[in-house]
């Protein structure tokens, strides 16, 4: 065989190898894997926001669905893995939103209490000056 034929044969072989590897890869695997990774990050963000204390039911549901998504991914049930991962992400975002809302409500309540105390002090000071 001459060099040209050998190069052509190597190119055809390489192309065949790439095509066979592409055929083996599931088209659903990559989206499912990505969805599980995104849901994992969403759960971490919710935990950082204080969801375990402020939205325990929602973060628990998110963790459960994420665990089941990982199990489905390991079992190569990519459709179920992706569906559970999307649900876990939604639950985690809800938990994070509830945690952020609870913290904002607590801050607003504290501010209102500070304003109430300040008003009382101003009223007391005004009544002392009038006497």
ChimeraX attribute file (.defattr): number of C-alpha atoms within 10 A of each C-alpha:
attribute: neighborCount
match mode: 1-to-1
recipient: residues
	/A:1	5
	/A:2	6
	/A:3	8
	/A:4	9
	/A:5	10
	/A:6	11
	/A:7	11
	/A:8	11
	/A:9	12
	/A:10	12
	/A:11	12
	/A:12	12
	/A:13	12
	/A:14	12
	/A:15	12
	/A:16	12
	/A:17	12
	/A:18	11
	/A:19	11
	/A:20	11
	/A:21	10
	/A:22	11
	/A:23	10
	/A:24	8
	/A:25	10
	/A:26	11
	/A:27	11
	/A:28	14
	/A:29	17
	/A:30	13
	/A:31	15
	/A:32	26
	/A:33	18
	/A:34	13
	/A:35	23
	/A:36	26
	/A:37	16
	/A:38	16
	/A:39	28
	/A:40	21
	/A:41	14
	/A:42	22
	/A:43	26
	/A:44	16
	/A:45	16
	/A:46	27
	/A:47	20
	/A:48	12
	/A:49	19
	/A:50	19
	/A:51	27
	/A:52	17
	/A:53	11
	/A:54	20
	/A:55	22
	/A:56	16
	/A:57	14
	/A:58	22
	/A:59	28
	/A:60	18
	/A:61	17
	/A:62	29
	/A:63	21
	/A:64	14
	/A:65	24
	/A:66	28
	/A:67	18
	/A:68	17
	/A:69	29
	/A:70	24
	/A:71	14
	/A:72	20
	/A:73	20
	/A:74	11
	/A:75	11
	/A:76	15
	/A:77	16
	/A:78	22
	/A:79	16
	/A:80	18
	/A:81	29
	/A:82	26
	/A:83	17
	/A:84	25
	/A:85	31
	/A:86	21
	/A:87	19
	/A:88	31
	/A:89	27
	/A:90	18
	/A:91	25
	/A:92	31
	/A:93	21
	/A:94	19
	/A:95	30
	/A:96	27
	/A:97	17
	/A:98	20
	/A:99	24
	/A:100	18
	/A:101	13
	/A:102	16
	/A:103	15
	/A:104	12
	/A:105	12
	/A:106	12
	/A:107	12
	/A:108	12
	/A:109	12
	/A:110	12
	/A:111	12
	/A:112	12
	/A:113	12
	/A:114	12
	/A:115	12
	/A:116	12
	/A:117	12
	/A:118	12
	/A:119	12
	/A:120	12
	/A:121	12
	/A:122	12
	/A:123	12
	/A:124	11
	/A:125	11
	/A:126	11
	/A:127	10
	/A:128	9
	/A:129	8
	/A:130	6
	/A:131	5
